[in-house]
Amino acid sequence: MVKIILALVVILLSGYSLITQTFELMPYYMFFLGAFMLMSGLAELQKDRKGFWGYMNIVISLFIFFVYIPDFL
């Protein structure tokens, strides 16, 4: 349920940015994208499929958070 909500928020924010050509909401979009990737990675690891993509989603989400933290401060 949380993944669906995060996916909808990401799609709505990115669609709004594409239509209006304003990019002031980009840090929020990237925050929700990072949260979505983190939830996807944790869901993969909880399914006992400890493969490459579960860890890769977590690494990508941490990278997104690390890069966009200065935009929030």
N, C-alpha and C positions, 0 to 999 in steps of 0.2 A: 504494500500500500504506500509506504514512504517512497519507494523507488518510482512509483507512478506519479506521485505528486511532484517529486524533484524533476522527473523527466518533463512533465507539463510546464513547470516553471521555466526550465531551460529552453524549451521550444518557444514559449510565449515571449520571453525576453529576447531571444535571438531573432525571432520574427519581427518584433517591434523595432529592434535595431536595424534590421535589413530594410524594412519599409520606410522608416523615418530618416535613415542615414545619420542618426545620432548615436554616439558611442559612449555617452556618459554613464550608461548602465552596465558597461562591460565588466567592471570589477564584481558586481553582484551576479552577473551571468556566469563569470568564471568561478565564483564561490559556490554557486549551486551546481555547476558542472563538476567541480571537485567533490562536493558532497555526494553527488550521484555516482561518480566513479568509485568513491570509497565504499558506498553501500553495495555496489555491484561486486566489488572485490571481496567484501566480507561475506556476502551471500554465497559466492563461489566457494570460499573456504569453509563455510558452514555446511555445505553439501558434501563434504568429505572428498571433493575433487580438488586436491591440492596440486593443481597443475600450474602451468605458466601464467594463464590469464588472470587468475585470482590475485596473484602477487603483482602482476603487471598493473592491474587496475589500482591497487593500493599505492604503488610507486608513482603512477601518473597523478593520482589525486594529491599525494604529498607534494609533488613538484608544482602542481597548480596552486596549492595553498602557499607554498614557499615563495613563488614568484609574485603572487598578487597580494601578499600581506602588506607591503608598503602602500598600496593604493587605499587600504582601509585605514591606515594610520595617518 
